[in-house]
Amino acid sequence: MHSLAFNYNSETIGGSFILYADCFDWLAQIPENSIHGVVTDPPYGVKEYDIEQIKKRSNGKGGIWRIPPSYDGHQRSPLPRFTALTQKERTTLKCFFIEWSKLVVRVLRPGGHVFVASNAFLSQLVFSALVEGGLEFRGELIRLVRTLRGGDRPKNAEQEFPHVSSMPRGCYEPWGILRKPIPSGMKVSDCLREFQTGGLRRTPDGNPFNDVIFSERTPRQEREIANHPSLKPQSFLRQLVHAVLPLGEGILIDPFMGSGSTVAAAEAVGVCCIGIERYTEYYQMSRIAIPQLAALNVSPHLQKSTENVDVQLSTDSQKHQQLTLW
C-alpha cells in the first residue's frame, strides 16, 4: 500500500497513511484496479474551499459560506450557499464530478463500492454526474440527522413573511451508493473471489447493511479534536468503512480527507485507508486528529433493528393520518 505514496509528503498512522496531494493528480498516477473502496465527503469543487473563501469563513465575513445565527443558544456551523449557485457554477460542479468519477472508475477494482456524501439540494446533479463518469448507481444511504440547517425565513424579509420558509429544515443527508460495474457475465460471488469486491459487508450482528442510518450530530468532543466544517461523527463513519469492504480486507481511500475523520474511522475498525488532502491547514490538522478520533470509545454498530424501524414508521403513519384529519 505504501508504494502508492510516490513522492508526495506522507505520514503513516497505524495501518493507514495520509498524503498531502491533489486527489486528481494522485488518482491519475496509481495503477488500475488497485483500490477496493471509497468513502468520501467532497467539497463539491465550486468555490467554498478556495483559499479566499476559507479566509472569509474564518473571519466571519461569509463569502460563499453562510454564517447562520444562533438557534436556541446553539451556534450553528457555517455552511456553503449551495442554493446560490449560478448555472455556470452548476455546470462546473457537474464537470468536476464527471472527471473525478472517470479517475475513480480506473483505479477501483471491478465491483468496488463508493460512498459519497451529498445534500438534498444537489444530490440529483452529483449522482447523475458520477454515473455519466462510469460508476453504477446502486441507491442512496440516508443519514437521518437533525442538522438545524434550512427552515429560515426569506432573507431580509423575515418580518414581511413570518410564516414562510425559503427551504425545509434539513432532517436527512443523502449519500450516494455507487459501484464500479462488475464484468459482464460475472456474478457477485465470482467478483468476491477474484477481486474481494462486489457486495457490502454485513453488520457485526450478521444483519444486512441498511440504507437508512439514524445518526447524531457530530459531538462536541470530536469537533474539539478536529475543527473542520464538514466533520461527520465517528458513530456514523465507522459503519460506512466497515460496510464498504465486503470481506473486511483491501484498500479504502478518502480522496477528500479534510481533517481525517474517515481515516480515523477505518483505523478504529481495523481497515487500511489512504487519505488525500490538498490543503495544508487540513492536512496538518489530520496528523493530530486521526489518532485521537480513532481512540474514541464509539460503537461502530448503531443501526436500529428492522423491528425498531418498522415501529417508528408505523408511528409516523399514525401521526400522518391524524394530521390529515386535522
C-alpha positions as CSV (number, residue, x, y, z in Angstrom):
1,M,0.0,0.0,0.0
2,H,2.8,2.5,0.8
3,S,4.1,2.2,-2.7
4,L,1.2,4.4,-3.7
5,A,2.7,7.4,-1.8
6,F,5.0,8.2,-4.7
7,N,7.0,11.4,-3.9
8,Y,4.2,13.1,-2.0
9,N,4.6,14.2,1.6
10,S,3.0,11.4,3.5
11,E,2.7,10.0,7.0
12,T,1.9,6.6,8.4
13,I,-0.8,6.4,11.1
14,G,-1.4,2.9,12.4
15,G,-2.2,0.7,9.4
16,S,-3.2,3.7,7.2
17,F,-1.4,6.6,5.7
18,I,-2.2,10.2,4.6
19,L,-0.9,12.1,1.6
20,Y,-0.5,15.9,1.0
21,A,-1.7,15.9,-2.6
22,D,-4.4,16.9,-5.1
23,C,-6.5,13.7,-5.5
24,F,-6.9,14.3,-9.2
25,D,-3.2,14.2,-9.7
26,W,-2.8,11.2,-7.4
27,L,-5.6,9.2,-8.9
28,A,-4.1,9.7,-12.4
29,Q,-0.8,8.0,-11.2
30,I,-1.8,5.0,-9.3
31,P,-2.3,1.6,-11.1
32,E,-5.6,0.5,-12.5
33,N,-7.7,-1.8,-10.3
34,S,-5.7,-1.1,-7.2
35,I,-8.3,0.2,-4.8
36,H,-11.2,-1.7,-3.2
37,G,-13.5,1.1,-2.0
38,V,-14.1,4.8,-1.5
39,V,-15.8,6.7,1.4
40,T,-15.6,10.5,1.0
41,D,-17.3,13.8,1.7
42,P,-16.3,16.0,-1.3
43,P,-16.2,19.8,-1.2
44,Y,-18.2,20.0,-4.5
45,G,-15.4,21.6,-6.3
46,V,-17.1,25.0,-6.8
47,K,-15.5,27.6,-4.6
48,E,-16.3,27.1,-0.9
49,Y,-12.9,25.6,-0.2
50,D,-10.9,28.2,-2.2
51,I,-8.3,29.8,0.0
52,E,-10.0,33.1,-0.3
53,Q,-13.4,31.7,0.8
54,I,-11.8,29.8,3.7
55,K,-10.3,33.0,5.0
56,K,-13.6,34.8,4.7
57,R,-15.3,32.0,6.7
58,S,-12.6,32.1,9.4
59,N,-13.0,35.9,9.7
60,G,-16.8,35.5,10.0
61,K,-17.4,37.5,6.8
62,G,-19.2,34.7,5.0
63,G,-18.5,34.9,1.3
64,I,-19.9,31.7,-0.2
65,W,-20.2,30.5,3.3
66,R,-23.4,31.4,5.2
67,I,-22.8,32.3,8.8
68,P,-26.0,31.2,10.5
69,P,-27.4,33.0,13.6
70,S,-27.6,31.1,16.9
71,Y,-30.6,28.9,17.4
72,D,-31.9,28.3,21.0
73,G,-28.5,29.2,22.2
74,H,-26.7,26.8,19.8
75,Q,-24.2,28.5,17.5
76,R,-24.7,26.8,14.1
77,S,-21.7,25.9,12.0
78,P,-21.0,27.8,8.7
79,L,-22.4,26.1,5.6
80,P,-21.9,26.7,1.9
81,R,-24.6,28.6,0.0
82,F,-25.5,25.7,-2.3
83,T,-28.8,27.4,-3.2
84,A,-26.9,30.4,-4.5
85,L,-25.0,28.5,-7.3
86,T,-25.4,30.0,-10.7
87,Q,-26.0,27.8,-13.8
88,K,-22.3,28.2,-14.7
89,E,-21.3,27.0,-11.3
90,R,-23.6,24.1,-11.5
91,T,-22.1,23.2,-14.9
92,T,-18.6,23.4,-13.3
93,L,-19.8,21.1,-10.5
94,K,-21.1,18.6,-12.9
95,C,-17.9,18.5,-15.0
96,F,-15.9,18.2,-11.7
97,F,-17.7,15.0,-10.7
98,I,-17.7,13.5,-14.2
99,E,-13.9,13.8,-14.4
100,W,-13.5,12.6,-10.8
101,S,-15.7,9.6,-11.5
102,K,-13.7,8.6,-14.5
103,L,-10.5,8.6,-12.4
104,V,-12.2,6.6,-9.7
105,V,-13.5,4.0,-12.2
106,R,-10.0,3.5,-13.5
107,V,-8.4,2.8,-10.1
108,L,-11.3,0.8,-8.5
109,R,-11.4,-2.9,-8.7
110,P,-14.5,-4.2,-10.5
111,G,-17.4,-4.3,-8.1
112,G,-15.7,-1.7,-5.8
113,H,-18.1,0.5,-3.9
114,V,-18.2,4.3,-3.5
115,F,-20.0,6.1,-0.6
116,V,-20.1,9.8,-1.4
117,A,-21.8,12.5,0.7
118,S,-24.1,15.0,-0.8
119,N,-27.1,17.1,0.2
120,A,-30.8,17.2,-0.7
121,F,-30.4,20.2,-2.9
122,L,-27.5,18.9,-5.1
123,S,-27.6,15.1,-4.9
124,Q,-29.5,14.6,-8.2
125,L,-26.8,16.6,-10.0
126,V,-23.9,14.9,-8.3
127,F,-25.1,11.4,-8.6
128,S,-26.0,11.7,-12.3
129,A,-22.6,13.2,-13.0
130,L,-20.9,10.2,-11.2
131,V,-23.0,7.8,-13.4
132,E,-22.0,9.7,-16.5
133,G,-18.4,9.3,-15.5
134,G,-18.8,5.5,-15.5
135,L,-19.9,4.5,-12.0
136,E,-23.0,2.4,-11.5
137,F,-25.7,3.9,-9.2
138,R,-26.8,1.4,-6.6
139,G,-29.0,3.5,-4.4
140,E,-28.8,6.1,-1.6
141,L,-27.8,5.9,2.0
142,I,-30.0,8.2,4.1
143,R,-28.3,9.6,7.2
144,L,-31.2,10.7,9.4
145,V,-30.0,13.7,11.4
146,R,-31.4,17.0,12.6
147,T,-28.9,19.4,11.2
148,L,-30.7,22.6,12.2
149,R,-30.0,23.9,8.7
150,G,-32.6,25.3,6.4
151,G,-36.1,26.4,7.5
152,D,-35.0,30.1,7.6
153,R,-37.5,32.9,6.7
154,P,-36.8,34.8,3.4
155,K,-33.6,36.8,3.8
156,N,-34.1,40.5,4.7
157,A,-37.9,39.9,4.6
158,E,-38.4,38.0,7.8
159,Q,-40.9,40.4,9.2
160,E,-42.8,40.7,5.9
161,F,-43.2,36.9,5.5
162,P,-43.0,35.5,9.0
163,H,-44.9,32.3,8.1
164,V,-42.7,31.3,5.1
165,S,-39.5,29.2,5.0
166,S,-37.3,29.5,1.9
167,M,-36.3,25.8,2.2
168,P,-37.4,23.0,4.5
169,R,-35.5,22.3,7.7
170,G,-32.9,19.6,7.0
171,C,-33.6,16.3,8.7
172,Y,-31.5,13.9,6.5
173,E,-28.3,13.8,4.5
174,P,-28.2,11.7,1.3
175,W,-25.1,9.7,0.4
176,G,-24.8,8.1,-3.0
177,I,-24.0,4.4,-3.1
178,L,-22.3,3.6,-6.4
179,R,-20.1,0.8,-7.7
180,K,-17.7,0.1,-10.5
181,P,-19.6,-2.2,-12.8
182,I,-18.9,-5.9,-12.5
183,P,-17.6,-7.5,-15.7
184,S,-20.3,-8.9,-18.0
185,G,-21.3,-12.5,-17.1
186,M,-19.6,-12.3,-13.7
187,K,-21.7,-12.9,-10.6
188,V,-21.2,-11.2,-7.2
189,S,-19.7,-14.4,-5.8
190,D,-17.2,-14.5,-8.7
191,C,-16.3,-10.9,-8.1
192,L,-15.8,-11.5,-4.4
193,R,-13.4,-14.5,-5.1
194,E,-11.4,-12.6,-7.8
195,F,-11.4,-9.0,-6.6
196,Q,-12.6,-9.1,-3.0
197,T,-15.4,-6.7,-4.1
198,G,-18.9,-6.6,-5.4
199,G,-21.1,-6.5,-2.3
200,L,-21.3,-4.8,1.1
201,R,-20.2,-6.2,4.4
202,R,-23.0,-7.2,6.8
203,T,-23.1,-5.6,10.2
204,P,-21.3,-7.3,13.1
205,D,-24.5,-9.0,14.3
206,G,-25.0,-10.6,10.8
207,N,-27.8,-8.3,9.6
208,P,-27.6,-6.6,6.2
209,F,-26.2,-3.1,6.0
210,N,-29.2,-0.8,5.9
211,D,-29.6,2.2,3.6
212,V,-31.1,4.3,6.5
213,I,-28.9,5.2,9.5
214,F,-30.2,7.1,12.5
215,S,-27.4,9.4,13.3
216,E,-26.3,12.1,15.7
217,R,-24.9,15.5,15.0
218,T,-21.1,15.4,15.4
219,P,-20.4,15.5,19.1
220,R,-18.6,18.5,20.6
221,Q,-15.8,16.2,21.8
222,E,-15.0,15.3,18.2
223,R,-15.3,18.9,17.0
224,E,-12.8,20.0,19.6
225,I,-10.4,17.4,18.2
226,A,-10.9,18.4,14.6
227,N,-12.4,21.8,13.8
228,H,-13.5,21.1,10.3
229,P,-16.8,22.5,9.0
230,S,-17.9,19.2,7.4
231,L,-16.8,16.8,10.1
232,K,-19.0,13.7,10.3
233,P,-19.4,11.7,13.5
234,Q,-17.4,8.6,14.2
235,S,-20.5,6.7,15.1
236,F,-21.7,7.1,11.5
237,L,-18.4,6.8,9.6
238,R,-17.4,3.6,11.3
239,Q,-20.5,1.9,9.9
240,L,-19.6,3.0,6.4
241,V,-16.0,1.9,6.4
242,H,-17.0,-1.4,7.9
243,A,-19.6,-2.0,5.1
244,V,-17.6,-0.8,2.1
245,L,-15.1,-3.7,2.1
246,P,-17.3,-6.8,1.9
247,L,-14.6,-9.2,3.1
248,G,-13.0,-6.8,5.6
249,E,-9.8,-6.6,3.5
250,G,-8.3,-4.4,0.9
251,I,-7.5,-0.7,0.5
252,L,-10.0,2.0,1.2
253,I,-9.4,5.7,0.1
254,D,-10.8,9.1,1.1
255,P,-9.7,11.4,-1.8
256,F,-11.1,14.5,0.1
257,M,-9.8,13.7,3.5
258,G,-10.3,17.0,5.3
259,S,-9.4,16.5,8.9
260,G,-9.1,12.7,8.5
261,S,-12.3,11.5,10.1
262,T,-12.8,8.7,7.6
263,V,-9.2,7.5,8.1
264,A,-9.8,7.6,11.8
265,A,-12.9,5.5,11.4
266,A,-11.0,3.0,9.3
267,E,-8.3,2.7,12.0
268,A,-10.9,2.2,14.7
269,V,-12.5,-0.8,12.8
270,G,-9.2,-2.3,11.6
271,V,-9.4,-1.2,7.9
272,C,-6.5,0.1,5.8
273,C,-7.2,3.6,4.5
274,I,-5.3,6.2,2.4
275,G,-6.4,9.8,2.9
276,I,-5.6,12.5,0.4
277,E,-5.8,16.2,1.2
278,R,-4.5,19.2,-0.8
279,Y,-5.0,22.0,1.8
280,T,-2.1,22.4,4.2
281,E,-4.3,23.5,7.1
282,Y,-6.5,20.4,7.0
283,Y,-3.6,18.0,6.3
284,Q,-1.7,19.3,9.3
285,M,-4.9,19.0,11.4
286,S,-5.4,15.4,10.3
287,R,-2.0,14.4,11.5
288,I,-3.0,15.2,15.1
289,A,-6.8,14.5,14.8
290,I,-6.7,11.0,13.3
291,P,-5.1,9.1,16.3
292,Q,-7.3,11.0,18.8
293,L,-10.6,10.3,16.8
294,A,-9.7,6.7,16.3
295,A,-9.1,6.2,20.0
296,L,-12.6,7.4,21.0
297,N,-14.8,4.7,22.5
298,V,-17.6,4.7,19.9
299,S,-19.6,1.7,18.8
300,P,-19.4,1.3,15.0
301,H,-22.7,-0.6,15.1
302,L,-25.5,1.9,15.9
303,Q,-28.1,0.9,13.3
304,K,-31.5,0.3,14.7
305,S,-33.0,-3.1,14.0
306,T,-35.6,-3.6,11.3
307,E,-38.2,-4.1,14.0
308,N,-37.5,-0.7,15.6
309,V,-37.6,1.0,12.1
310,D,-41.0,-0.7,11.4
311,V,-42.4,0.5,14.7
312,Q,-41.1,4.0,14.0
313,L,-42.6,4.0,10.5
314,S,-45.9,2.8,11.9
315,T,-46.0,5.6,14.5
316,D,-45.2,8.1,11.8
317,S,-48.0,6.8,9.6
318,Q,-50.5,7.2,12.5
319,K,-49.3,10.7,13.0
320,H,-49.7,11.4,9.3
321,Q,-53.3,10.2,9.5
322,Q,-54.0,12.4,12.4
323,L,-52.6,15.4,10.6
324,T,-54.6,14.6,7.5
325,L,-57.8,14.5,9.6
326,W,-56.8,17.8,11.2
